Amino acid sequence: MNPVPVIFTAVMLATSAFMVRADGGADLAKARGCTICHDVDQATVGPAFKAIAKKYADDADAPGRIAAKLRSGIGHVKPSGSDQDVDDLVAYILSLH
């Protein structure tokens, strides 16, 4: 069996899943109320999404830690939506660096 098609398919699926999150992330952030306190470029009530992305750019564990913090509602307002929504929001924000 040639592993190239399998690897190519896995990479394409992972890339397309990320693109859906990144492209729809702004709409999801607005729908879930994140933009009440956060802006992409400027600090408002909370830090700018780009500042968050920059802060965690070199932290491989950041997505899981940030998602867990958001889901807990401790230290941050718990966003509405599913666990997948939270994961997608975190992926979108961290993609902005």
Summary of the structure (lengths in Angstrom):
residues: 97
radius of gyration: 15.0
end to end distance: 39.0
largest distance: 54.9
contacts: 246
relative contact order: 0.18
helix: 64%
strand: 0%
